[in-house]
Structure formats: structure tokens, C-alpha cells
């Protein structure tokens, strides 16, 4: 077991990319109220320092991303610090100025699936296991499953996953659009970092604005959204001319 003072969420920064790692490997990174408090604290700091971090990776220590909500904590009567802390933390991930990549191996069940769905992008191991077990335990989704899963994979596939509670592996996750890609587990960490570096090499100003516009325009009709993008955008990045003059290398 983790010692009381052991971080439940680790943070490491490298070349403009910050990695947040769920750190309860002995419990398959089950999502306890305390873990959410630490995760929210890290997210608040990252959101406030968007000029220093361009991309965020969310992953899990050990053999799983996360087995989901900590059912033992529920059984013990542990509660979040606020009534909707978990859901609000997921909303915070979705609203982060930086692109957030979920890097998933092993279990990604129920609350963990909702956590991954709040991220902008998802890369996974071929043997990752995605599953919604709300029905198995007699729970009702409150962290965004019924909105974000249909948005990601479409209503028909979302209904299948939610109603049946069946396991979707990494291969299928990529096929149905739940994940951007899947690959052998031993390649996951390196591939995630390479993807994050590729994204972070672009203008952070543009990345933040693209993410903001996609969220904002989702609330508009098509014509209204096109007009908003033309008239309300912040303009190009401060280093646009420098980038053009220096040439763009791939």
C-alpha cells in the first residue's frame, strides 16, 4: 500500500510536455476521492501555466490505467470533498487549455473510461480493456459517460457498450473511434511521448485556440459557428512570422 504521504498522482515535465501518472498500482489505480483531489490540484496548476506546458499526458503506473472508481472506498463510506468533485475534475480536463492525451494500458473501467473520455486524444495498448460496468453494480453514470461516449463512438456503439457491459480491447477501441490508435504494449510509452512531442512542436497559441474553438463552436449551428470563427478569433500566434521565416520542418 502507498504510505499516507506518497503522491497518488505523479507529475513529470519534459520539453513542454507534462505527464500526470495515477499512482496506486497496488490497487490498479482505483480512483479514490484523495486521488481526485491531487489530480485536480495538478490540473489547476497546469491550466494556470499554459505558457510553460503545451501538452499533457495522463497515464497510470503499473499494469493498468485504472480499474475505475474505488468501490472499496465507497464501501468504507469515503466521500469526495464536494458533491460533484469527480465530475467537475473531468470537466476541468476537458476545459484544459492544453491538448490532453490519455495513454491507456490494462484496465480502463467505468469511471476510468469516463476519465479517458474527457481527454482530447487517446492512445492505447492492443490488450487494453475498456468497459462500462455501471449496470453491473447498479450505478447510474454521473461523470459524463452518457454524453462523452456517444460523442466519441456514436450512439449505437455507445449503447452496446453501456447496456451490455462487454469488454472492448485496444484493437477494437481503435476501430470504433474510441482510441486514435493501438499498438503493442511495450511500445506504448515511447509512442505516447513521440506523439506528444510532435504536437508540442507546433504553436501552443494555435493548439490552445483550436481546442477552445472546437469546444465553443460545438454549441453553435454550423453557419453561426463559421461566422464566430471568422470574427471572434484571436488572430495568429505571436511567433507566426518567425515560424514562416525559419521554415517548417517535418
C-alpha positions as CSV (number, residue, x, y, z in Angstrom):
1,X,0.0,0.0,0.0
2,X,1.1,3.6,-0.6
3,X,2.2,5.4,2.5
4,X,-0.1,8.3,3.5
5,X,2.4,10.8,2.3
6,X,3.0,9.1,-1.0
7,X,1.7,11.1,-4.0
8,X,-1.4,9.5,-5.6
9,X,-0.7,11.4,-8.8
10,X,2.9,11.9,-10.0
11,X,3.9,14.8,-12.3
12,X,7.0,14.9,-14.5
13,X,7.8,17.7,-17.1
14,X,9.9,17.4,-20.2
15,X,10.3,19.7,-23.2
16,X,7.0,21.4,-22.7
17,X,5.1,18.1,-22.1
18,X,3.8,17.3,-18.6
19,X,2.9,13.7,-17.7
20,X,0.4,13.0,-14.9
21,X,0.6,9.4,-13.6
22,X,-2.1,7.8,-11.4
23,X,-0.1,6.2,-8.7
24,X,-1.9,3.4,-6.9
25,X,-0.6,0.4,-8.8
26,X,-1.3,-2.0,-6.0
27,X,-5.0,-1.1,-6.4
28,X,-4.9,-0.9,-10.2
29,X,-5.0,2.9,-9.8
30,X,-8.6,2.8,-8.5
31,X,-10.0,6.3,-8.3
32,X,-10.3,7.3,-4.7
33,X,-11.5,10.7,-3.5
34,X,-8.0,11.7,-2.4
35,X,-6.6,10.8,-5.8
36,X,-9.1,13.1,-7.4
37,X,-8.1,15.9,-5.1
38,X,-4.4,15.5,-6.1
39,X,-5.4,15.2,-9.8
40,X,-7.4,18.4,-9.6
41,X,-4.6,20.3,-7.9
42,X,-2.2,19.3,-10.7
43,X,-4.7,20.3,-13.4
44,X,-5.3,23.7,-11.8
45,X,-1.5,24.3,-11.8
46,X,-1.1,23.2,-15.4
47,X,-4.1,25.3,-16.6
48,X,-2.6,28.4,-14.9
49,X,0.8,27.8,-16.5
50,X,-0.2,27.2,-20.1
51,X,2.8,29.2,-21.3
52,X,5.1,26.6,-19.8
53,X,3.4,23.4,-20.7
54,X,2.0,22.8,-24.2
55,X,0.7,19.2,-23.9
56,X,-0.4,17.0,-21.0
57,X,-0.3,13.2,-20.9
58,X,-2.5,11.2,-18.4
59,X,-1.5,7.7,-17.7
60,X,-1.3,5.1,-14.9
61,X,1.5,3.5,-13.0
62,X,1.9,-0.3,-13.2
63,X,-0.1,-2.6,-15.4
64,X,-3.3,-0.6,-15.6
65,X,-4.5,2.8,-16.5
66,X,-7.2,2.5,-13.8
67,X,-9.7,-0.1,-12.7
68,X,-12.3,2.7,-12.2
69,X,-14.0,4.2,-9.2
70,X,-12.7,2.9,-5.9
71,X,-15.6,0.6,-4.8
72,X,-13.8,-0.2,-1.5
73,X,-13.7,3.5,-0.7
74,X,-17.4,3.6,-1.4
75,X,-18.0,0.6,0.8
76,X,-16.0,2.3,3.6
77,X,-18.2,5.4,3.3
78,X,-15.5,7.7,1.9
79,X,-16.8,10.7,0.1
80,X,-15.4,13.4,-2.2
81,X,-14.7,16.8,-0.7
82,X,-17.6,18.3,-2.7
83,X,-20.7,16.7,-4.1
84,X,-19.6,16.6,-7.7
85,X,-15.8,16.7,-7.3
86,X,-15.1,13.8,-9.7
87,X,-17.4,15.0,-12.5
88,X,-16.0,18.6,-12.1
89,X,-12.4,17.2,-12.3
90,X,-13.3,15.6,-15.6
91,X,-14.9,18.8,-16.8
92,X,-11.6,20.5,-15.9
93,X,-9.6,18.1,-18.0
94,X,-11.9,18.8,-21.0
95,X,-11.6,22.5,-20.5
96,X,-7.8,22.5,-20.1
97,X,-6.1,24.9,-22.5
98,X,-3.6,22.3,-23.5
99,X,-4.4,19.1,-25.5
100,X,-4.6,16.2,-23.1
101,X,-3.6,12.7,-24.2
102,X,-4.8,9.6,-22.4
103,X,-2.3,6.8,-22.6
104,X,-4.1,3.6,-21.7
105,X,-2.9,0.1,-20.8
106,X,-4.6,-2.7,-19.0
107,X,-7.9,-1.9,-17.2
108,X,-9.9,1.2,-18.2
109,X,-13.2,0.5,-16.5
110,X,-16.2,2.7,-15.9
111,X,-15.0,5.8,-14.0
112,X,-11.6,5.4,-15.6
113,X,-13.3,5.2,-19.1
114,X,-15.1,8.4,-18.2
115,X,-11.7,9.9,-17.2
116,X,-10.1,8.9,-20.5
117,X,-13.1,10.2,-22.5
118,X,-12.5,13.7,-21.0
119,X,-9.1,13.8,-22.7
120,X,-8.7,15.1,-26.2
121,X,-6.8,12.1,-27.6
122,X,-6.4,8.5,-26.6
123,X,-3.6,6.0,-27.5
124,X,-3.7,2.5,-26.0
125,X,-2.1,-0.9,-25.9
126,X,-3.6,-3.6,-28.0
127,X,-4.5,-5.5,-24.9
128,X,-6.1,-2.6,-23.1
129,X,-9.5,-3.4,-21.7
130,X,-12.3,-0.8,-21.9
131,X,-15.6,-1.5,-20.1
132,X,-18.6,0.3,-18.6
133,X,-19.8,-1.6,-15.5
134,X,-22.3,0.9,-14.2
135,X,-25.1,-1.7,-14.9
136,X,-23.2,-4.5,-13.2
137,X,-23.0,-2.6,-9.9
138,X,-26.4,-0.9,-10.2
139,X,-24.9,2.6,-10.6
140,X,-26.0,5.4,-12.8
141,X,-23.4,7.5,-14.7
142,X,-22.9,11.0,-13.4
143,X,-19.3,11.7,-14.6
144,X,-20.2,12.2,-18.3
145,X,-20.4,8.7,-19.8
146,X,-23.9,9.2,-21.3
147,X,-22.6,12.3,-23.1
148,X,-19.0,11.7,-23.9
149,X,-19.1,8.1,-25.0
150,X,-21.8,8.7,-27.7
151,X,-19.9,11.8,-28.8
152,X,-16.8,9.7,-29.2
153,X,-18.1,6.5,-30.8
154,X,-21.6,7.3,-31.9
155,X,-24.9,6.4,-30.2
156,X,-25.2,2.9,-31.5
157,X,-21.9,1.6,-30.3
158,X,-22.2,3.6,-27.0
159,X,-25.5,1.9,-26.3
160,X,-23.9,-1.5,-26.9
161,X,-21.0,-0.8,-24.5
162,X,-23.2,0.8,-21.8
163,X,-26.1,-1.7,-22.0
164,X,-24.0,-4.9,-22.3
165,X,-21.1,-4.0,-20.2
166,X,-18.9,-6.0,-22.5
167,X,-15.1,-5.5,-22.7
168,X,-13.6,-3.7,-25.7
169,X,-9.9,-4.4,-26.3
170,X,-7.4,-1.9,-27.7
171,X,-7.7,-3.2,-31.3
172,X,-11.5,-2.7,-31.3
173,X,-11.2,0.6,-29.5
174,X,-9.1,2.0,-32.4
175,X,-11.5,0.5,-34.9
176,X,-14.6,2.1,-33.4
177,X,-13.0,5.5,-32.8
178,X,-12.7,5.2,-29.0
179,X,-9.0,5.4,-29.4
180,X,-6.9,7.2,-32.0
181,X,-4.6,4.2,-32.3
182,X,-3.5,1.0,-30.6
183,X,-0.1,-0.8,-30.6
184,X,1.8,-3.4,-28.7
185,X,2.0,-2.6,-25.0
186,X,5.8,-2.5,-24.9
187,X,5.7,0.4,-27.5
188,X,3.0,2.5,-25.7
189,X,5.2,4.7,-23.6
190,X,7.6,5.6,-26.3
191,X,4.8,6.2,-28.8
192,X,2.9,8.4,-26.5
193,X,5.9,10.6,-25.8
194,X,6.7,10.8,-29.5
195,X,3.1,11.9,-30.3
196,X,3.1,14.5,-27.5
197,X,6.4,15.9,-28.8
198,X,5.0,16.1,-32.3
199,X,2.1,18.1,-31.1
200,X,4.2,20.3,-28.8
201,X,6.4,21.2,-31.7
202,X,3.5,23.3,-33.1
203,X,2.4,26.7,-32.0
204,X,0.9,26.4,-28.5
205,X,-1.1,29.5,-29.2
206,X,-2.7,27.7,-32.2
207,X,-3.2,24.5,-30.2
208,X,-5.0,26.3,-27.4
209,X,-7.2,28.3,-29.8
210,X,-8.1,25.2,-31.9
211,X,-9.2,23.4,-28.7
212,X,-11.1,26.4,-27.5
213,X,-12.8,26.9,-30.8
214,X,-13.9,23.3,-31.1
215,X,-15.5,23.5,-27.7
216,X,-17.1,26.8,-28.3
217,X,-18.4,26.0,-31.9
218,X,-19.9,22.8,-30.7
219,X,-22.6,24.9,-29.1
220,X,-23.4,26.8,-32.3
221,X,-25.2,25.9,-35.5
222,X,-22.8,25.5,-38.5
223,X,-23.3,28.9,-40.1
224,X,-23.2,30.7,-36.7
225,X,-20.0,28.8,-35.9
226,X,-18.3,29.7,-39.1
227,X,-19.2,33.4,-38.6
228,X,-17.9,33.2,-35.0
229,X,-14.5,31.7,-36.1
230,X,-14.1,34.5,-38.7
231,X,-15.0,37.4,-36.5
232,X,-14.1,36.4,-32.9
233,X,-10.8,34.6,-33.2
234,X,-7.7,36.0,-31.5
235,X,-5.6,36.1,-34.7
236,X,-2.3,34.3,-35.4
237,X,0.3,33.3,-32.9
238,X,2.9,36.0,-31.9
239,X,5.7,33.9,-33.5
240,X,3.9,33.2,-36.8
241,X,6.3,35.3,-38.9
242,X,9.3,33.8,-37.2
243,X,8.0,30.3,-37.9
244,X,7.4,31.1,-41.6
245,X,10.8,32.8,-42.0
246,X,12.5,29.9,-40.3
247,X,10.8,27.3,-42.5
248,X,8.6,24.5,-41.3
249,X,10.4,21.2,-40.8
250,X,8.8,17.8,-40.5
